[in-house]
Amino acid sequence: MSELQVRKIVAGYDAAPVLRGVTFTVPHGSLTAVLGPSGSGKSTLLRVIAGLNRPIEGAVVIGGTVLSGPRVHVAPERRNIGLVPQDAALFPHLDVLANVGFGLPRAQRRAQGALDLLDMVGMAGYATRMPGELSGGQRHRVALARALATQPDVVLLDEPFSALDAALRAEVRGQVRQVLRRAQTTAVLVTHDQDEALSMADQVAVVDEGRLVQVGTPAEIYAKPMSRWLAQFVGGALVLPGTWKDGTVVGPLGAVPANLADGHLAHAGDTVDLVLRPEQLSLSDVDASAAGVSAGPGVRAMVRDVAYFGHDAVVTLDLPACEDPVQARVLGDQEWRPDTEVLVGVRSPGLAFSR
């Protein structure tokens, strides 16, 4: 079993800590995304796991074997870790099959095992192609096959899709996820892309300023963030001030049912922050009642702008009691126009953070 444990890692450069006590576990055969903004310490953490940086404190353990720790530091080439870098980094003078087999003993480089890996990543017909003849997505699939060729205990993916355009990025990351599941490989994906982390990972570890903010499933990170910062960083969020009263937050949207975030306490009359996702807001026509249709409860707002994306749309609204505009995400078949008045409601309970 190739479970990866990162234990209280403190690491940095020139004795200046970048990581401060980062701890999490990646179960065997699963993928954990390390998510954070630029400069949060993601790349340093990847280098520590790979053995390229020696931690100041803490340990890296794979399959019960300590690779980094007090008085222990196994060299990178002896860690049995595969790496898929940002730019794929294929050898331009070698064909696809030779690239995949590069880390294998010479007799195995063009053996059936390497061909099977190409088949696994959907590149079986490209064995004799040169890297310059491949698209960006194809190069990344070859890089993944090369990383898997030595049957590593862990595969590290260092923002491997950042250079791809949006449509290709979604396609390739889905393919990579399927390959890793099929191979039952323990993997760590380093990314600053929230959509990438939520869509690919079994577990997300969020880091900021070198500290672990929260670890959980994608659903837990999105629906139950433990801080206002995390709520706004992952997926975007509307944060409104209000007053806590009997399981509701009374504020610019009226009395909204809410749950207190983990670790937060509030008493009746306390000022809190209400966090809502854009898709939790509902819009209805203020003139619907005139046509004999119930518009339902809501607060009046003015539509400032509409950004249409086909499957959905983001409607920017001016609420009378809010200094800043708010955004609602609605289905694309709902048509709203700027400079029209709407009723804004809330579909489901929000999350309240004590101040």
N, C-alpha and C positions, 0 to 999 in steps of 0.2 A: 504494500500500500504506500502511495507516495503523497501522503498528507503533508502540506507545507505549514509550518508554524513560524510566525514572525513574533519574537518575544521581546518586548520593551526595548525596541531598537532606538538608540541614540547615535546619530551619525552626522557627519558634515565634512567640511574642508578646512584645513589649517586650524584644526581644533575648535572651529566655530560650529556649533550644532545647527543642523538644518532639520533633522528629524528629532523629535523629543518624546521618546517613550512609546513608539508605535507598536501596537500588539493586535494581531488577528490571526485566524487560522483558515486555511483553504482546504476543505475536505478533498479526499481523493476523487479524481475524475470530475471535479467541478471547476467552474470559472469564476474568479473573483475580479471585479473591476476596481482598480484604485483610481478614484475620481477626485479631482481637485483643480483649482485655478492655476494659472502659470505661477511658478515660484513657490508652490505649496510643499514641494519635497518629493513629488511622485517619481521623478527620474532618479533622484538619489536613492530612494527606496528600491527601485528596480536594480540599480547598480550594486546595492548591498546584497540583495538576494542572489544576483549573478556572481558575486564574489569580486567584482571590480572595485568596490569600496569596502574597506574594513570598518565595521562599526566601532564607535567609542565604547558603547555599552550594549548589552542585550545579546540575542542569539537568533540564528537562522537554523531551523531544523527541518529536514526533509526525510520522511519515512523513518523517523526515530533517530536519524544520524545528525549530529551537530556539525554544521558546515562552517558556521561563524559563531564565536563565543569567546569567553575568557580563555586565553591561551590556545585557542583553536582557530585556524583559518585555512580552509581547504581552497586550493587554487581554482580559478574559474574553469579551467579545462578538465578538472577532475570532479566537477559537481554533477555531471550528467543533466545539464539544463540546456534546453533549446531556446534560441532567441530569434524572434521575428522583428527586425528593426523597422523604423519608419519608412525607409526608402527601398526596402526589400534586399538591397545590397547583393544582388546576384553577380557572379563573376562574368564579365562581358565576353571573355574569350572561351567560355565553356558552354556547351549546349544545355538544354533544360535537364536532361537525364544526368549529365555529369555534375550539374549544380546540386541536384537532389542527393546524389551519392557522394558528394565531396568529403563528408566527415566519416565515411565508412572505409573499412579496409579495402585496398585496391581491388581485390578479387570480387567484392560485393557491389562495386559502384554501378555496374550495369546489369546487376542480377535482377531476378524477378521481383524481389522485395522493393527495389526502387521503382520499378514499373507499377507495382501495386499501389504505391503511395501516390504516384501521378494519377492513377485511376481514381483513387479516393478523393483527390482534390479536383477532379474533373478535368485533368490535363493529359489524359492518356494519349491523345493524338498529337501532342506537341513535344515529344521526347527529343527530337532532333532539331528543334527550333533554337535559335540563339536569343538571348534576353532582349536584344534590340528589336526583335520581331514581335514581341509580346506587348499587350496593353498593360496599363498599370494594375488592373485587377488580376490579370493572369500572372504577372510577376509576383504579386503578393501570395497567390495560391502556391506558386512554386517555392517561395520562401518558407511557407508553412510546411510543405512537404519535406523540404530540406531540414527544418527544425525537428520534424517527427522521425526522420530517417534513423537516427541513433537510438530510438526508443527512450527518450528522455523521461526522467521522473517528473519534471515540471517544464512547461513552455512559458516563456515570457514574451508578451506582445507589447512593444513600445510604440504606442500611438500609430499602429501600422496602416491606418486608413486616412490619415490626415491630408495626404497629398492627392486623394481621389476626389472627383466631383461628387456632388450630393447623391445623385441617382446611383452611380456606381458604388459609392461607399455603402449604401444600404444593402445593395445586392451582395457585395463581397463579404461584408461582416456576417450576413446570414449564412453564406456558404462556409465561412471559417468556423462559425459556431457549430454547424452540423458536422463538420469534419472532426472537431475536437470532441464532440459528444460520441461520435462513432468510434473514435480511438480511445475513449475513456481517459483522456489526458488531463492531468491537473494543470490549470493554466491561470496566469495573472495578466490581466490587460490593464495597461496604464493609459489613461485618457483624460482629457479635459472636456470631452463631449458628453453631456448628460444623456442625450438620446442613445448614444452608443452604449454607455454603461447600463442604462435601464433595460435596453432591448436585448443585450447579449449575455449579461451576467446572471449567475445563480445568486451571487452575493455582491454587494457594493460596499467598499470601504472608502469613506470620504475623508480626505485630509485637507487641512488648511493651516498654513503657517507652521508646518512641520508636526502638527498634532493630529491625532485621529479624532474626528468629530463624531462619527457614528458608523456602525457596521450593521448591515441588515439586508434582507431581501430587497429587490427593487421596489416592491409594493410598500414595504415598511419605510424605506427611505423617502418615497414620494408622499405617502399618505400620513406618516407619523414622524416627521422630522422633529428632532429634539431641540432645535434652535430656530430663531427667526432667520438667521443667516442661511442655514441649510435649506429652509423652506423656499427662500428666494433664489438660492443658487441652483437648486434642482427643479427644473420645470417652470420656474417663474411663479410668482404668487402675488396676490393682492393683500396688503397689510393695512388694516384699518383700526384706529383707536376706538375704544368703547368701554363700557362699564359692565362688570360681571354681575348677573342677576339670575339666580335660580336656573343655572344651566343654559343661559343665553347671554349673548353679548349685545348690549343696546348701543347702537351707534348710527353711522350714516345710512345703513341699510335697514334700519329698524331693529327689532329684536330677532337676532339670528341664533338658532340653536347651535351650541358649540361644546366641544370636549376640551378639557384642559390637557395641554401637552404633557408628556411624561416628565415628572420631576418639577412640575409647576403647580403652585397652590394659589387660590384666590378666594376671597370672601365677598359677600354681597357689598356692592358699592366700590370695589377695587377697580382701578383702571387697568385694562389689559389690552393686548394687541390681538385682533382677530385676523387669522390667516385663512384665505380662501384661494382655491385654484380657479383660473379663468373659466374652466368648464363647469364649475359649480354655480355660476350665475345663469339665470334664465331671463330671457327677454320676452315681453308680450306687448301687444299693440294697445296703446291707451284708448284708441277709438273703437276697440273691439266691442265694448259694451253697447255702443250706439247701434251696432249691427245685431244685437241680441246674443252676443257671445261673451261669456264670463272671462274677463282678463286676469282674474286672480289677484292675490295680494302682491304688492310691490311698491317700490319707491320710484318716483318720476325722475328721469334723466334725459339728457340730450345726447343724441349720437353725434360725435365729432368726426369720426372716420371709420371706414370699413376696409379691412385688408382681406381679400378673397383668395382662398387657396384650393378651391374645388371641393375637396372633401369636407372642409370646414372654413370658417371665417373668423377673424378676430375683430370685434367691434369695440372701438374706443369711445368711452362715455364720459360725460361731465355730470357728476353728481352734485347737487346743490350744497351738500354739507362737506364736500371734499375739496381740498385745495388742488390736488393733482388728479388728472384723469385716471379712470380705471378701465380695465379690459375684460371683456367677456368672450369666451370661445364658444361658438354656436355651430350647428350643422350647416353645411354649405347650401342646402336647399332652402334655408331661411334668408329672406331678402330684407336687409335693413339699409336705409339711406341716410347719409349725413344730414344734419340740421332737422331731424325729425325727433319727436318725443316718444319715449318708450317707458314701460314699467320694468324695473329690475327687481327680480326675486332671487332667492337662494334655494337651490335644489336639495342640498344635503348639509348636515352639520359641519361647521367650520372647526378650526383648531385655535384654541386661545392660549396665549403666552402671557404669564404674569410679568409685570414690570418691576 
